Amino acid sequence: GTLKPSHVILASGYSEEDARGTIRFSFSASNSLKEVDYALEIINNLAKKFKK
């Protein structure tokens, strides 16, 4: 990862400040559904933790 804002997010029209507050995930055809489900489970658990 990097602390620099994603050029993809910036190119989508977001400000640098907004872009620095994002997390960008990249998937490819070689990712399995199991891997995607695992990533989503972790993200969901973290979101619940930070909502408190």
C-alpha positions as CSV (number, residue, x, y, z in Angstrom):
1,G,0.0,0.0,0.0
2,T,0.9,3.6,-0.2
3,L,-0.1,6.8,1.5
4,K,-0.4,8.6,-1.8
5,P,-3.9,9.0,-3.2
6,S,-4.7,6.5,-5.9
7,H,-4.4,7.9,-9.4
8,V,-7.4,5.8,-10.4
9,I,-9.5,7.4,-7.6
10,L,-8.3,10.9,-8.6
11,A,-9.0,10.2,-12.3
12,S,-12.6,9.3,-11.2
13,G,-13.0,12.9,-10.1
14,Y,-12.5,12.7,-6.4
15,S,-10.5,15.3,-4.5
16,E,-7.1,14.5,-3.1
17,E,-8.5,14.6,0.4
18,D,-11.3,12.2,-0.5
19,A,-8.9,10.0,-2.4
20,R,-6.7,9.7,0.7
21,G,-9.7,8.5,2.7
22,T,-10.3,5.5,0.4
23,I,-9.1,2.0,0.2
24,R,-8.8,0.6,-3.3
25,F,-9.0,-3.2,-3.9
26,S,-8.0,-4.8,-7.2
27,F,-9.2,-8.2,-8.2
28,S,-8.4,-10.3,-11.3
29,A,-9.8,-13.3,-13.1
30,S,-7.3,-15.4,-11.1
31,N,-9.0,-14.6,-7.8
32,S,-11.4,-17.2,-6.5
33,L,-14.8,-16.5,-5.1
34,K,-13.5,-17.9,-1.8
35,E,-10.8,-15.2,-1.8
36,V,-13.3,-12.5,-2.5
37,D,-15.6,-13.8,0.2
38,Y,-12.7,-13.9,2.6
39,A,-11.8,-10.3,1.8
40,L,-15.4,-9.1,2.2
41,E,-15.7,-10.9,5.5
42,I,-12.6,-9.1,6.9
43,I,-13.8,-5.7,5.5
44,N,-17.2,-6.3,7.1
45,N,-15.7,-7.2,10.5
46,L,-13.5,-4.1,10.4
47,A,-16.4,-1.9,9.4
48,K,-18.4,-3.2,12.4
49,K,-15.4,-2.6,14.7
50,F,-14.9,1.0,13.6
51,K,-18.6,1.8,13.8
52,K,-18.6,1.4,17.5
